[in-house]
Amino acid sequence: MNLFGAHSPLRTFRVISGSASLVSLFLLSAPFADAQEIGVMGAANPDLTGTAPSAQPRPLLTGDAVFSDDDIVSGPDGLGFAMFLDQTSLTIAPNSRIRLDKYVYDPGTQTGDVQVSLLRGAVRMIGGRITKTNEATIRTATATIGIRGGAATVESMDGGAERVTLLGGEYARVSAGADEVYISRPGGYARVGAGGDVAYGGLLDSATAAEIAGLFITPGGGGAPPARTAASAGRLAEVNSLTPDGISRAAASTTGLFLDSARALDDDFNVTTVNEIAQGTMFSDMDTLNDLADNMDFVDVGGAGVVRGQLTWADDSDLDLHLILPNDAGEVFFANRSITFNDGRAVATLDADNLGGVINVAPNKRVENIVVNGESVPRGTYVFFVDAFSIRGNGATDYTLNATGDNGRTTRTQRGTLRSGGQGPNFPIPRGPAD
């Protein structure tokens, strides 16, 4: 199911430094007194609520703030994606309940603490900058899971058991009582018994990998839009891009840490499947993407578009292409890969999230595309930008961003160099005359 946002009024934010120099975001017009905002809903599907201590449940919409000690509850049609300042993200599966126990972050040192409780259902965490130096913690009824430098899912199972799966990164540590297991291979999992015993289960087979992916779609599937949405792309950019001095910049990616490249896994499992699960979507192999582009400035990967942006780079860094649509129609990026807008007459789509491990064009070119097509692609300004979460090699990566607003008749080019955590400047592309 595709997650997307529409418009709601922006709230005012400021950055406040505490005595320990840990920076938190506070909502100045919070719906409850002294509520500490710690993140924002990057996407929210129907049947999703948040409840602060001693407060009534409130519907959670795309772009809404979430607060320390919030209980987030999803029903059968509920699905949510929460984003935090260090680029940690949480995906809440349907029929789940989590509590946001603690979040502190110092952008200057890129350190902090993330603690979440899973009370029912399943959650997927993709670790951000905090997890480079400190474990993020997920607590369940029987176990404590520490996630370092990567991504993992934690799920409640029948009979009180739990399963923890490492999707990529350094490790997931699972402890209960005197038992403790470290999972260090992508696709490895541990099972926690109802009595608190912990055992390593080996590597997932393809069927179980698909089962885990299925946890993070609603039963209806098929891309039905949320029943309620709120907040513009600008709202998400405001919340997710504040710097220590309070100045906003381009919206930050929530890719999380770079997921591991392919390793020697068993015959029924491959790291591509794991990475697809980690990004919350099952996309086809890049070799099967659409064929020719309309303009010679574009590499022949990703298909044509009335509006199109193509990002290319030449090493195994993890770069992300974003597109902010006009008229507050939303933002397309890896966790929000397709948006239908203009009353269903236009669709904007990211072809695939290239984590840096897939070479689209030999010997070394990596590619991401966002295309906009439909019977009526509206006029307006389409704003592309590039985010660099993980940079490999020499500490900086060159990129090229080609874009068109007139079906490839003319092409504009932005070239730049990014270091880890950096963002390129906004690249506005006007929609040309209708075809």
N, C-alpha and C positions, 0 to 999 in steps of 0.2 A: 504494500500500500504506500503510495506516495504521500509525503507530508509537506504541507506548504502553508504559508502565512499570508494574510491580507492585512488590513489597516486597523490600527487603534491609536489613540492619542499617546504621544510620548510622555514619559514621566521624567522628572529632573533628577539627575544623579550627581554625586560628588564623591571624591576619594578622601578618606579620612585615615591618617596614620595613627596607629596605637602606640603604646609605650614600648612595645617590642618590635616596632616598625613593620608589623604585619598589616597589610592593606586589605580592607574590606569595603564592599560597596553597600551604601545605605540608601534605602528608598525614602526620599524626603516626604513623600505623600503616601506612606505605607498604610495599608488597610487596618493594621493593628499597631498599637503603641510599641515603640522600641523594637520593632521587628528588623532583624538584620538580613538584608538581601545578600544572597551568596551566588545567585546565578539567574538564568533566564531560560524559558522554554523555547528552544530552537524550533520545535515542532510539537503539535499536540493534536491528537485525533479525538473523536467524540468519547464521552464517558471517562473523563480524566479530571480528578479534583485534587486540590491541595488543602491541607488543614493545618493551621498553626496551633500551638498549645492554647487551650482555652478559647478557641475560636471556632466558628462554624465552617464547614467545608465550602470552598469556593471553586467554581469551574476554572480549569486551567486552559488558557488559550495560547496559541503561538505568540511568543513575545512577552508573555506574562512573567513577572518576577517570581522566584522561589526563595524561601527564607530558611535560615537555620532552624532546625527542629521541625520543619514541615513534614507531615505525612503526605505522600503522593500515592493516590489510589487509582487504579485503572479497572474498569469493568470489562465485560467481554468484548466490547468494541473500542476499548481504550488503548492508546499507544502514545508514548511520550518520549521526547528527546531533550534532555536538559544540558545546557552548556555552562561552563565556568570560565573564569578569567584566565586561568593558566592553560586553557584548551583541553582540560579533562571534559569528558562527556559521559552521560548516563542515558541508556535507552531502557525504558520501563515497558515490559511486555504486558499484553492484556492479562486481566485477572491477577494483578500484582499489587503489592503494597510495599513501599520503601519509606525509610525515614532519613532525612538529611541531617545527620548528627552533628557534623562539624565541617567547616570549610574556612581556612585562612590561607592567604597567599601574599607574598612580598614580591612584586614584580621586579624590584631592584636586584634581589638575589635569586629570583625564580625558585624560591623554596616555600614550603607551607605544609598543610596537613588536610587530607580528605578522609572523612569517615562517614560511612553509610550503613544502615541496617536494612537487610532484606527480611521483611516480615511475612511475605507470601509471594508466590509466583516466581518471576525470573527478572534479572537485570543484567545488562551488559555494560561494562565500564571500559572506556578507552582512555588510558592514562595520558595526562598532559605533562607540562614541565615539572610539576611537583614530583611526579613519579620517577624523574631522572635521578633524584637524590634521596627520596623517601617513599616508602610503601604507601599506597592508598589502601584503605581498610574497608572491607565489607563484612559485617557481622550477620550471622544467622542465628537461629535458635540453638544450634549445636556447635558451630564452628566460627573461627575467625580467619578471614582470607586476606592476605597481603599481596598487592599487585605492584610489581616494580617494573617500570619502563616498558609497559606494553598494554595488552588488552585481554580481557577475560569475561566469561559469562558465569553467573552463579544462578542455579535454579533449584527450586523445591520440587521434590518428586513424591510419588505415591508412598505411603507408609512412613512418612517422616524423614526419608533419606534426602540427600542433596548431592548435586553434581557440580563440580567446578572445572571449567575447561579453559586452558590457556590458548588464546587466539594468536598471540605473537608477542615479541618482546623478551625481556630478561627472564622473569619467572612469576609464578603464582605460588604463594606459600599457604598451605591449608593446615590449620592446627585445631585440635579439639582435645581437651584434657591433656593426656601425656603423649598423644599421637601427633605427629607432624610430617607432612609430605611437601616436598618442593617439586613443582612441575616446571621444567625448563625447555621442553620441546613444544613448538607450536602444534596444536592438535592433541596434546596430551591432556588427560583428565584424571581427576580423583573423585572418589565417591565417599561421602560421609554418611555412615549409618545412623539410624534413629537413636542409637545408644551412644553416639559420639565417636565410634571407631572410624579411622581414616585409612583408605587404601588407594594406591595408585592403580588406575584401570587400564593404562596403556594409551595407545593412540586411537582416536576416533576412526571408524570406518565411514565410508561416504554416506551411508544411510543415516547414521547418527549425526553427521555434520549437517545434513539437510534437515534433520529433525530440529537441531538447535537453531538453524536459520529460521525455521517455521515458527519458533517461539515468538519472534519479533515482527510478526505481521498479524493483523486482526483476522478473525475467522472469515470475514467477507472477502479479504484479499482483493486482487484485481484493480487496485488503484482508485477506489472510490474516495472522493475528497472528504475531509473532515466536515462534520456538521456545523462546527463553530470554529472560526479562526479569528485571530486578531493580530495587530502589530505589523508595522511596515518593516521592510528590510533595514531601513534606517534605524528603527528601534533596536533591532538585533545588533547592528553595527555599533550603536551607542553603548549598549551594555557590555558587549564582548570585546571592546577595543579601547577601553579607557587606559591611558598611560598614567604613571605615578603622578604627573603634574596636572592630571585632569583633562588633558587635551585628547580629543577623539581622533582616531585615524581610520584607515580602511578596515572593514570587518575582518576579524581574525578567523583563520581556519580552525575547525575543531577536529581535524584529522587525528590528533593525538600522536603518539610516538610512532616512528617508522616500524612497520611490522616486518618480521623476519623474511628474508628471501628464502627460496626453496631449499629444503634440506632433504636428507635421505629418509623419507617416510615410507610407510608400507604401501602395497600395491593398490589398496582401496582408498587411499587418502592422499591429497596433495595440498600444498600450502596455498594455492590459488583459492581453493574452496574456503580455507580458513580465513584468508584475507577478505573474501567476499562477505562471509558471515560477520567479520569484525566491522565492516562498513555498513552493515544492516541491509544489504541487498545482494541478490544473486545476479551478477551480470555475466553476459556471454564473454568468451575468450576474445581478446582484442583482434585476433586474426580474422574473426568473423564479422567485424564491424562493417558498416555500409561502405560502398565502394567510392567512386570518384567524387572529388569536390569540383565546384564550378570554376575555380580560379587557380591559376598556376602558382600563386603565392601560398596556397594551402597544400600541405602534405595530403596524399590520398588516403586518409584515415578519418573516419568519423562522419561521413555523409555531408550533404549540402544543407544550407539553411538560408532563408531570407535574411535573417540576422545570424551571424556565426562568429564565434571566437575560437581560435586554435592556439593552444599553448604547446611549445616544443622546448625541450632541453636535452642535454647530452651526457648526463651521468646518472647515478642511481640515487640521487636526492629525491625527496618527496615534495613535489610542488603541487599546488591545488589551484584550479581555475574557478573563479566565481563570476556570476552574472547577476546584477541587481536589475530587475525589470522595471519599466516605467509604471507610473500610476499605482505605486505601492502593491504591485502584483506579487511580490515575493523575491526571494533570492535562491538561485540554483547553485548548488555545490554538492559535494560528495554525499552528504547526509540528506539531501533534499533534491534528488536527481531529476525530477520532472515536475513541472508546474503547468497545469492547464489554466488559461486566463482569457480575458476578453470574451466573457460569456461562453467559454468553451470553444472558441473559434481559433485559438492559437495555443501552441504547446512549446515550451522551452525544455530541452533535455540535455543532460550531461551524458556522454556516451559511456564512459567508464572512469573510475578513479585509479589512475596509474600511480602506484606507490613507489615507482622508481625501478622496479624489478623487471618490467616488461619492456623490451625493445620493439617498438612498432616498425621502425625502418632501420635496417642494418646500415652501419655497424653499431650505432649507439643512440638513435633518436627516440626519445620518449614523447608521447603525444596525449593531450586531453582536448576534447572538443565540447563546446556547448552550442547547440543549434536551435533556432526558433523557426517554426513552420506553422502552417495552418491556412484556413480559408481567409482569415483576416488578421494579419499580424499588425498590430496598431502602430501608428507613428509615435515618436517619442525618442527619448535618449536611453539607450541600453548601456549600462556601465559594467565593464569587465574589470577585474583586477586579479593579480597573482599573489598567492600567499606561499611562503616557504616555511614549512615546519621543521623538516629534517634535512640538513645539508651534509653531503658526504665529501670525502676527499680533501680538497684544499681549503675548505671553510667558506667557499662562496660558489654559487652556480649562476651561469649565464642563461638567460631565457629569451625566447622570442614569442611575442603575442601578435598574431595576425587577426584582423577582424573586419567584417563587412556589415553594412546595413542595407545593402541593395542587391542581395542575391549574388554577390561575387563580382559585380561589374566593376566596383572599385574596392580596394583593400587598403587598410591602414595598418601600420606596424609599430609596435612598441618593443624596444629591446632594453634589457636591464640586467643587473647582477644583484642577487639576493644572498644574504647570510641567514643562518638559522633564525627563525622567528620573525624575519622581515616580511614586509609587504610592498609590492610595487605600487606606483601611483594609480589612481583611478584612470580608466581608459574609456571615456565616453564615446559611444558610437551612435550617431543619429540614424533613425530608421528612414530610408530613402522613400521615393515615390512608390506607391502601391503598384504591384505587377499586374 
